Amino acid sequence: MNILILGSGGREHTLAWKIKQSPKLGQLFVAPGNAGTAEIAKNIPIGVNNFEAIKKSVLEESIDMVIVGPEDPLVNGIHDFFLRDGKLAHIPVIGPQKAAAELEGSKEFAKKFMMRHNIPTAAYESFKADTLQEGFAFLESLDPPYVLKADGLAAGKGVVILNDLQEAKNELKSMLVDAKFGAASTTVVIEEFLSGIELSIFVLTDGKGYKVLPTAKDYKRIGEGDTGLNTGGMGAISPVSFADSTFMDKVHKRIVKPTVDGLKKDNLPYQGFIFIGLIKVGDEPKVIEYNVRMGDPETEVVIPRVKNDMVSLFTAVADQTLDAVELEIDERTAATVMLVSGGYPGAYEKEKIITGFEEIDDSIVFHAGTTKKKEKIVTNGGRVMAITSYGIDFKEALETSYKNINKIRFKGMNYRKDIGFDF
């Protein structure tokens, strides 16, 4: 089976690494890919939203399945594009159709979905520029901190949490009136703040049945102790020690099953991954957000713990026979640490030569923002590489990752030294 993965980050390299192990794989392609995927697959230099170019490559390379990594092409309707095209309609796409992808494409859509299906989440209201004054009044009715979310996709930067009421009002005006996040903040969702500890749940569904993948927790802030600016993710651990069987039973009954059932009831076709961002408030789970794909860097710890043949899993999704599959999970802990460019998540320079990663033992290197230039691997993004290791617990896994990180060099390299500090 020839497979195409869309995307260029650590998530896509991890999926490629796992798929490459399958005896059912023919040729593997990644578009556009990175320097890591180039080592195990053929990179195709086209953008994930260039649907016509993707079609051309799919037909030229006799692709049998497409796996969509990032959210943008899903929200833009790539699955629907395939279904509408007579030459592509028979090719399975792993990722939801456009209507269901609104779970991530619109915060307001997701909140209404949760309310409709009685899925526990924070209380909220949504506002536009012409209801700015009502937004101010709603902020005044809440206790700080204040949570403001741009409704649309804002490259992970559309959520703002502020403690001061006047600052929150100024931010709301900036988002709605001054279009701080462009079209993404035409509508802004204001939520009550939930206090607790966060974790990520990943569900693979074929539209009828589903499998819950290992739990994970990622670390978004650039600074140690979870301080500083938000990033795309500085590291992750799987499993999450505080998500015990009692808590997970609540998650299954109150959140996972109602989500999958709700998609069916609302006639929202879904074949792919559902990310459920949870917060544990006391002993109760509540949903912060949905994503319609795997998270990054959680993928780099979740997928290495799945023992099943990945091509077989995706085939079961396409055939809607996932219920017949028994999910096999590695009992070891996996931990990953992200190496980032100096200055990230602010301004940073690219094309810094990376050395030493070839010498790593007992860890897996997943490339994120890398490319090849004159036979050298160089940086090509803010998040550069994820170093993943196994261990009997998170401490052992992290110890191995940190030991191997000491072998890697590139100018300005930065990483958090306290992943798992809250475990």
C-alpha positions in Angstrom: 0.0 0.0 0.0 1.4 3.4 -1.0 0.7 6.1 1.6 0.9 9.9 1.6 1.2 11.8 4.9 0.4 15.5 4.7 2.5 17.8 7.0 6.0 18.8 7.9 6.4 18.6 11.7 7.3 16.2 14.5 3.8 14.7 14.4 4.3 13.7 10.7 7.8 12.3 11.2 6.5 10.2 14.1 3.6 8.9 12.0 6.0 8.2 9.1 8.4 6.4 11.6 5.6 4.2 12.8 4.1 3.5 9.4 7.5 2.6 8.0 7.6 -0.4 10.3 4.5 -2.0 8.7 5.0 -5.0 6.3 1.8 -3.7 4.5 3.6 -0.5 3.4 4.7 -0.2 -0.2 6.1 3.3 -0.7 5.8 6.2 1.8 5.5 9.8 0.8 5.4 13.0 2.9 4.3 16.4 1.7 6.1 18.6 2.3 8.0 16.7 5.0 11.3 17.7 6.7 14.9 16.4 6.9 13.8 13.5 9.1 11.0 12.2 6.9 13.4 12.5 3.9 15.5 9.7 5.5 12.6 7.2 5.6 10.2 8.5 2.9 10.0 10.5 -0.3 9.3 14.1 0.4 7.0 15.9 -2.1 7.6 19.7 -2.0 3.9 20.9 -2.1 1.8 22.7 0.5 -0.8 20.9 2.6 -3.5 23.3 1.3 -2.6 22.9 -2.4 -5.3 20.4 -3.1 -4.8 20.3 -6.9 -1.1 19.6 -6.5 -1.9 16.9 -3.9 -4.3 15.3 -6.4 -1.6 15.3 -9.1 0.9 13.6 -6.8 -1.7 11.1 -5.5 -2.5 10.0 -9.1 1.2 10.1 -10.3 2.5 8.0 -7.3 -0.5 5.6 -7.2 -1.3 6.6 -3.6 -3.7 4.2 -1.8 -4.3 6.2 1.4 -3.8 9.8 2.6 -3.2 10.6 6.3 -3.7 14.3 7.2 -1.4 15.6 9.9 -2.3 19.3 10.5 -5.7 20.9 11.0 -5.6 23.5 8.2 -6.3 21.1 5.2 -9.1 19.4 7.3 -10.8 22.6 8.1 -10.4 23.6 4.5 -12.1 20.4 3.3 -9.5 18.1 1.9 -11.5 15.0 2.7 -14.5 16.5 0.9 -12.3 17.4 -2.0 -11.3 13.7 -2.4 -14.9 12.5 -2.1 -16.1 14.9 -4.8 -13.5 13.9 -7.3 -14.2 10.8 -9.4 -10.5 9.9 -9.6 -9.9 10.3 -5.9 -13.2 9.2 -4.2 -12.0 5.6 -3.7 -8.9 6.7 -1.8 -9.3 6.7 2.0 -8.5 10.0 3.8 -7.7 9.7 7.5 -9.1 12.9 8.9 -12.7 14.2 9.3 -14.8 15.9 6.6 -15.1 19.7 6.6 -18.3 19.8 8.6 -16.9 17.8 11.5 -13.5 19.6 11.3 -15.4 22.7 12.6 -14.9 21.1 16.1 -11.4 22.7 15.8 -12.2 25.3 13.1 -14.6 27.1 15.3 -14.5 27.4 19.1 -18.2 28.5 19.1 -19.2 25.5 17.1 -17.3 23.2 19.5 -18.9 24.8 22.6 -22.4 24.5 21.1 -21.7 20.8 20.3 -20.6 20.2 23.9 -23.7 21.9 25.3 -26.0 20.0 22.9 -24.6 16.7 24.0 -24.2 17.4 27.7 -20.4 17.2 27.6 -18.9 18.9 30.6 -17.1 22.1 29.8 -16.6 25.7 31.0 -19.6 28.1 30.8 -19.2 30.6 27.9 -20.7 33.3 25.7 -19.6 34.4 22.3 -19.4 37.9 20.9 -18.8 39.9 17.7 -17.7 43.5 17.1 -21.4 44.7 17.2 -21.9 43.1 20.6 -18.7 44.4 22.2 -20.5 46.2 25.0 -22.3 42.9 25.9 -18.9 41.3 25.9 -17.7 43.9 28.4 -20.7 43.2 30.6 -20.1 39.4 30.5 -16.5 39.9 31.6 -17.7 42.0 34.5 -19.9 39.1 35.6 -17.0 36.7 35.8 -14.3 36.3 38.4 -10.7 36.6 37.2 -8.7 35.2 35.4 -10.5 35.9 32.1 -10.3 33.5 29.2 -10.7 34.9 25.7 -10.5 32.6 22.6 -10.5 33.6 19.0 -13.2 31.5 17.3 -11.2 30.4 14.3 -7.7 29.0 13.7 -5.0 31.3 14.9 -1.9 29.0 14.7 -2.2 28.2 18.4 -2.0 31.9 19.5 -5.7 32.7 19.7 -6.2 32.1 23.4 -5.5 34.8 25.9 -5.8 34.5 29.8 -5.7 37.8 31.8 -6.1 38.6 35.4 -7.0 42.3 35.1 -10.6 43.2 34.0 -9.5 46.3 32.1 -6.8 44.4 30.3 -9.4 41.8 29.4 -11.7 44.5 28.0 -8.8 46.0 26.0 -7.9 42.6 24.6 -11.5 41.8 23.6 -11.7 45.1 21.7 -8.3 44.4 20.1 -9.5 41.0 18.9 -13.0 42.0 17.7 -12.5 45.6 16.5 -8.9 45.8 15.6 -8.8 42.2 14.2 -5.7 41.2 16.2 -6.0 37.6 14.9 -7.5 38.6 11.5 -10.6 36.6 10.4 -10.0 34.2 13.3 -11.2 36.7 15.8 -14.3 37.9 14.0 -16.0 36.0 16.8 -14.5 35.7 20.3 -15.5 33.1 22.9 -15.2 34.2 26.5 -15.1 31.3 29.0 -15.1 30.9 32.8 -11.6 30.0 34.0 -11.2 26.4 35.1 -8.6 25.6 37.8 -7.0 22.2 37.6 -4.4 20.1 35.8 -4.5 19.5 32.1 -4.1 16.4 30.0 -4.7 15.2 26.5 -6.9 12.3 25.4 -6.6 10.9 21.8 -9.4 8.9 20.2 -9.2 7.1 16.9 -12.6 6.6 15.3 -14.0 5.1 12.1 -17.3 7.0 12.5 -19.0 4.1 14.3 -16.6 2.6 16.8 -13.5 4.1 18.5 -10.3 3.3 20.3 -8.9 5.5 23.1 -5.1 5.9 22.7 -2.7 6.4 25.6 -3.1 9.6 27.7 -0.5 12.3 27.5 0.4 15.7 29.0 2.2 18.4 27.1 4.0 21.5 28.3 3.2 24.7 26.4 5.0 27.5 28.1 8.6 28.4 27.0 9.9 28.8 30.5 10.5 26.4 33.3 7.8 26.0 35.9 5.3 26.8 33.1 6.2 30.4 32.8 6.5 32.8 29.8 4.9 32.7 26.4 2.8 29.8 25.0 4.5 27.7 22.4 3.4 24.8 20.2 4.7 22.5 22.9 8.0 22.0 24.7 7.7 18.4 25.7 5.3 15.6 26.6 4.9 12.5 28.8 2.7 9.4 28.3 0.9 8.0 30.3 -0.5 10.6 32.7 0.0 9.3 36.2 -2.9 11.3 37.8 -5.4 9.9 35.2 -6.3 6.7 37.2 -8.9 4.2 36.3 -11.7 5.9 38.2 -11.0 9.2 36.5 -10.7 7.6 33.0 -14.0 5.8 33.5 -15.6 9.2 33.9 -13.8 10.4 30.8 -15.1 7.5 28.8 -18.7 7.8 30.0 -19.1 11.5 30.1 -16.8 12.7 27.3 -15.5 10.2 24.8 -18.6 8.2 24.2 -20.9 11.3 24.1 -18.5 12.9 21.6 -18.5 10.0 19.2 -22.2 9.5 19.6 -22.8 13.2 19.1 -20.9 13.2 15.9 -23.2 10.4 14.6 -26.4 12.1 15.9 -25.4 15.4 14.2 -24.4 13.6 11.0 -20.9 14.8 11.1 -18.8 12.2 9.2 -15.6 11.4 11.1 -12.8 9.0 10.3 -9.6 9.9 12.1 -8.1 11.3 15.3 -10.0 13.3 17.9 -7.9 15.2 20.3 -9.7 16.1 23.5 -8.0 18.7 25.7 -9.1 18.0 29.2 -8.7 19.6 32.6 -9.1 17.7 35.9 -11.0 20.0 38.2 -10.9 18.3 41.6 -11.7 14.7 40.5 -14.0 15.7 37.6 -13.0 15.9 33.9 -14.1 18.9 31.7 -13.3 19.6 28.1 -11.2 22.6 27.3 -11.1 22.1 23.5 -11.3 19.7 20.6 -8.7 19.3 17.9 -9.4 17.2 14.8 -5.9 15.6 14.5 -3.1 14.4 16.8 -1.4 16.9 18.9 2.3 17.8 18.7 4.5 16.9 20.7 2.0 14.5 22.2 2.2 12.4 19.1 5.9 11.8 19.8 5.0 9.9 23.0 1.6 8.4 22.2 2.3 6.8 18.8 5.6 5.1 20.1 3.5 3.4 22.8 1.0 1.9 20.2 2.2 -1.7 19.4 -0.3 -2.3 16.6 0.6 -2.2 13.0 -0.3 1.4 12.1 -1.3 0.6 8.5 -3.7 -2.0 9.8 -5.2 0.4 12.2 -5.8 3.0 9.5 -7.2 0.4 7.2 -9.7 -0.5 9.9 -10.7 3.2 10.1 -11.2 3.3 6.4 -13.2 0.1 6.3 -15.1 1.0 9.5 -14.0 -2.2 11.2 -12.2 -0.6 14.1 -14.3 -2.3 16.7 -12.8 -5.6 15.7 -9.3 -4.4 16.5 -7.7 -5.0 19.9 -5.5 -2.0 20.7 -2.1 -3.1 22.1 -0.2 -0.6 24.3 3.4 -0.6 25.4 3.4 -0.5 29.2 6.5 1.7 29.4 6.4 5.4 29.9 7.5 7.6 26.9 8.8 11.1 27.3 9.9 13.7 24.8 11.8 17.0 25.0 11.6 19.6 22.3 14.6 21.4 21.1 13.8 24.9 19.9 15.4 27.8 18.1 16.8 30.7 20.1 14.2 33.4 20.5 11.2 31.1 19.9 8.3 31.6 20.3 9.3 35.2 19.2 11.6 36.0 16.3 14.3 33.4 15.6 16.8 32.7 12.9 16.8 29.6 10.6 19.5 27.6 8.8 21.6 26.8 11.9 23.6 23.7 11.3 22.5 20.8 13.6 25.2 18.3 14.7 25.4 15.3 17.1 21.9 13.8 16.7 23.4 10.9 14.6 25.2 9.8 17.8 22.1 9.3 19.9 21.6 6.0 21.7 18.4 4.7 23.3 16.3 7.7 22.2 14.3 8.4 19.0 14.9 11.7 17.2 11.8 13.1 15.6 12.5 16.1 13.3 10.1 19.0 13.3 11.5 22.3 11.9 14.5 20.9 9.9 15.6 20.8 6.3 18.6 19.9 4.3 21.0 22.5 2.8 24.2 21.5 1.0 24.1 18.1 2.6 23.8 19.5 6.1 20.7 19.3 8.3 19.8 22.8 9.4 17.0 24.4 11.4 13.9 25.5 9.6 11.4 26.4 12.3 10.9 27.4 15.9 10.5 23.8 17.2 13.4 21.9 15.7 13.6 18.3 17.1 11.8 16.1 19.7 13.9 13.6 21.6 11.8 10.7 22.7 12.8 7.9 25.2 11.2 5.0 27.0 11.5 4.2 30.7 9.9 2.3 33.5 8.7 5.7 34.7 8.8 9.3 33.4 12.0 10.1 35.4 13.9 7.3 33.7 12.6 8.2 30.3 13.4 11.9 30.7 16.9 11.0 32.1 17.6 9.2 28.8 16.3 12.1 26.7 18.3 14.7 28.6 21.4 12.6 28.4 21.1 12.4 24.6 20.2 16.0 24.2 23.7 16.8 25.5 25.1 15.4 22.3 23.2 17.7 20.0 24.3 21.2 19.0 22.9 24.1 17.0 23.4 27.8 17.5 20.8 29.2 19.9 19.4 25.8 20.9 17.0 26.0 23.8 14.9 23.4 25.7 13.1 23.0 29.0 14.9 21.1 31.7 11.9 20.5 33.9 9.5 18.5 31.7 7.3 16.5 34.2 7.9 18.9 37.1 4.3 18.7 38.1 4.2 14.9 38.2 
